[in-house]
Amino acid sequence: MFGMENPKEQISARLTLAKSELEEALALIDGLPVFEAGSVAFAAHALNNFLTVTNATIELLQLRLDKADTEANTLLAGLLHTTDLMTYTVGRLMNTVARSDIHLAMREVDLAALVRTSRNYYQRIADRKQIEIITESAGPAARVWTDMVAIGAVLDNLLSNAIKYSPPGRKIWIRMTLEPNAVVCSIQDEGPGLSPEDQSRLFQKGVRLTPVPTAGEPSTGYGLAVAKEITSRLGGSIWCDSVPGQGACFSFRLPASPPSQGGA
């Protein structure tokens, strides 16, 4: 029986099934017309199978890996975090084809812990430009009421942008501030900053601002618009404070967890 299999056998079974479904999808996908709604949904489903294969492979590696190898475990945790974000994006794509609303799994999330995970992952990318990411928190935990994967996508966008537009050898700060009914998370860089004209165009879809990535990284002009949409749907807000030549500080505010309801 499947329920009697050990974790490694269960993951292997999931991996085999996902690979089989993926091969079938790839055999058909080349014949689909581009930009037709059904094709987008089908392609998104194929991408979801890619991610299932990736997740299952990472889980198998974690089972085989020595727990004492902290560096390798950190790398694998970062990969899982990234595939979760990609799964969220693919889910949004499939949902957009079918309907305009997006399902969010709202629950209490330790934002401080999520920030630490994101920071550890992106520090390895920042190392390529000799950039240091510094985390400053008002306390060991900062609990918010949110969708963990959705707000993780916002964090990833803001952190990747801070690295992308920072010159080598600079610093990036992640700060969390506790408010009576909310938590504010700010990401500040030492990049070129934004002019008043650029600030007036922030969070608009497809808009590329004046600053350019310092190491030739790609930029689509959609990341900040998506971040704004996500925070709005989570009941929060996002904004930017910047002075040209003095970097930029992007902040978002999320509501704190609702009070626990009585009863046992």
Backbone hydrogen bonds, N-H to C=O, Kabsch-Sander energy under -0.5 kcal/mol:
donor,donor_aa,acceptor,acceptor_aa,energy
4,M,1,M,-1.2
5,E,2,F,-1.5
10,Q,6,N,-2.2
11,I,7,P,-2.4
12,S,8,K,-2.1
13,A,9,E,-2.2
14,R,10,Q,-2.2
15,L,11,I,-2.5
16,T,12,S,-2.5
17,L,13,A,-2.3
18,A,14,R,-2.5
19,K,15,L,-2.4
20,S,16,T,-2.0
21,E,17,L,-2.4
22,L,18,A,-2.4
23,E,19,K,-2.3
24,E,20,S,-1.7
25,A,21,E,-2.2
26,L,22,L,-2.7
27,A,23,E,-1.5
28,L,24,E,-0.8
28,L,25,A,-1.0
29,I,25,A,-2.0
30,D,26,L,-0.7
31,G,28,L,-1.3
32,L,29,I,-1.5
36,E,33,P,-0.8
39,S,36,E,-0.6
40,V,36,E,-2.2
41,A,37,A,-2.1
42,F,38,G,-2.2
43,A,39,S,-3.0
44,A,40,V,-2.5
45,H,41,A,-1.9
46,A,42,F,-2.1
47,L,43,A,-2.5
48,N,44,A,-2.1
49,N,45,H,-1.6
50,F,46,A,-1.9
51,L,47,L,-2.1
52,T,48,N,-1.8
53,V,49,N,-2.3
54,T,50,F,-2.3
55,N,51,L,-3.0
56,A,52,T,-2.4
57,T,53,V,-2.3
58,I,54,T,-2.3
59,E,55,N,-2.4
60,L,56,A,-2.0
61,L,57,T,-2.1
62,Q,58,I,-2.3
63,L,59,E,-1.8
64,R,60,L,-1.6
65,L,61,L,-1.5
69,D,66,D,-1.9
70,T,68,A,-2.0
73,N,69,D,-2.1
74,T,70,T,-2.3
75,L,71,E,-2.0
76,L,72,A,-2.3
77,A,73,N,-2.4
78,G,74,T,-2.1
79,L,75,L,-1.9
80,L,76,L,-2.5
81,H,77,A,-2.3
82,T,78,G,-2.2
83,T,79,L,-2.6
84,D,80,L,-2.1
85,L,81,H,-1.8
86,M,82,T,-2.2
87,T,83,T,-2.5
88,Y,84,D,-2.1
89,T,85,L,-2.1
90,V,86,M,-2.6
91,G,87,T,-2.5
92,R,88,Y,-2.1
93,L,89,T,-2.0
94,M,90,V,-2.4
95,N,91,G,-2.4
96,T,92,R,-2.4
97,V,93,L,-1.6
98,A,94,M,-1.4
99,R,95,N,-3.7
106,M,104,L,-1.2
107,R,146,T,-2.4
109,V,144,V,-2.9
111,L,109,V,-1.2
111,L,142,A,-2.4
114,L,110,D,-1.9
115,V,111,L,-2.7
116,R,112,A,-2.0
117,T,113,A,-2.0
118,S,114,L,-2.4
119,R,115,V,-3.1
120,N,116,R,-2.5
121,Y,117,T,-1.9
122,Y,118,S,-2.8
123,Q,119,R,-2.0
124,R,120,N,-0.7
124,R,121,Y,-0.7
125,I,121,Y,-0.7
126,A,122,Y,-2.9
127,D,123,Q,-2.0
128,R,125,I,-1.2
129,K,126,A,-1.9
130,Q,127,D,-1.4
131,I,126,A,-2.1
132,E,170,R,-1.8
134,I,132,E,-0.6
134,I,172,I,-3.5
136,E,174,I,-3.6
138,A,176,M,-0.7
144,V,109,V,-2.6
145,W,255,P,-2.5
146,T,107,R,-2.5
146,T,144,V,-0.8
148,M,146,T,-0.6
151,I,147,D,-2.6
152,G,148,M,-1.7
153,A,149,V,-1.6
154,V,150,A,-1.3
155,L,151,I,-2.4
156,D,152,G,-2.4
157,N,153,A,-2.0
158,L,154,V,-2.5
159,L,155,L,-2.7
160,S,156,D,-2.5
161,N,157,N,-2.1
162,A,158,L,-2.2
163,I,159,L,-2.1
164,K,160,S,-2.6
165,Y,161,N,-2.4
166,S,163,I,-0.8
169,G,129,K,-2.3
170,R,167,P,-1.1
172,I,132,E,-2.6
173,W,188,Q,-2.5
174,I,134,I,-3.1
175,R,173,W,-0.5
175,R,186,S,-2.8
176,M,136,E,-1.9
177,T,184,V,-2.8
179,E,182,A,-3.0
182,A,179,E,-0.6
183,V,254,L,-2.3
184,V,177,T,-2.7
185,C,252,F,-2.6
186,S,175,R,-3.1
187,I,250,F,-2.9
188,Q,173,W,-2.7
188,Q,186,S,-0.5
189,D,248,A,-2.5
199,Q,195,S,-2.5
200,S,196,P,-1.6
201,R,197,E,-0.6
201,R,198,D,-1.2
202,L,199,Q,-0.9
204,Q,201,R,-1.1
206,G,221,G,-0.9
207,V,204,Q,-1.5
207,V,221,G,-0.9
208,R,206,G,-0.5
209,L,207,V,-0.5
214,T,164,K,-2.4
216,G,213,P,-0.8
226,V,222,Y,-2.2
227,A,223,G,-2.3
228,K,224,L,-2.3
229,E,225,A,-2.1
230,I,226,V,-2.6
231,T,227,A,-2.4
232,S,228,K,-2.1
233,R,229,E,-2.1
234,L,230,I,-1.6
235,G,232,S,-1.6
236,G,231,T,-3.2
237,S,253,R,-1.6
239,W,251,S,-2.4
241,D,249,C,-2.5
243,V,247,G,-1.1
245,G,192,P,-3.7
246,Q,243,V,-2.7
247,G,191,G,-0.9
249,C,241,D,-2.4
250,F,187,I,-2.3
251,S,239,W,-2.5
252,F,185,C,-2.3
253,R,237,S,-2.5
254,L,183,V,-2.4
256,A,181,N,-2.2
257,S,143,R,-0.6
